[in-house]
Amino acid sequence: MPALPPSESGDHAQALAALDATFSGALTGLDLADIAASPDPTLVVDGDLLIRGYNQAYIDFAHANGLPAIEANFGVGTSLLAAFSEPARALYAQAYRNALDRQEVFHQSCECSSPSEYREYLLSAYPIAKGIGLLLCHHLVAADPIPMSERRARSPEHLSPNDLIVQCCHCREVRNFQHENRWDWVPDLIKQMPTNVSHTFCPRCLDHYYPDLGEKRSRSRWGLSKGRRSNHPRAPMRGLRSFR
Ligand SMILES: [Zn+2]
């Protein structure tokens, strides 16, 4: 990216859909106009993983994916990690901490499908300004229609005893509490994200992305033995791979 002149004011802030003016100086050297115009949902976080800015694609992606209140719930000043529950929160916190401390780019493939289309994104977290923050870019790398046979209607079976919907933060499938180890693809819950949702990993994603943790947790929480996968109705992670 071509370098920009040092920022002395909030001029850079105007390039993005939102940017904390007190943080704009940290973005010297980045082509904010290019980031602003990118179709890749992109956001800037500081060393405490508080959101400091984002481009229009970040807003558009959220609005198109059931999160109309993205600017209120995950706008400037909010914690990036607030979107996750454990164990995802701790895992991402550590990965981002490592990227900041080691000045290394963190890559992770992410499944973030629309109600009708399987989509794979590559998340890249670039350290900026010698570790003062991260630039998080989400780039679409694959898309494929989801067969009708794999789609499920929303039902009370998707509610936990505490009336929570438990959704995998990678594949966005939701846990079916009436069938052990079953996770469903429920388009209605993608079209409009409910307020009573909690994010975690489904056993399959946990095994795929974090095999050490997945094996340990599968045995203790989901009763899966080593190497065994859940009876998830969807196809296995088509083409997904970890870039870590
Ligand atoms: Zn999953």
Residues whose N, C-alpha, C, O or C-beta is under 5 A from the ligand:
A	BS01	ZN	C168 H170 C171 R172 C202 C205
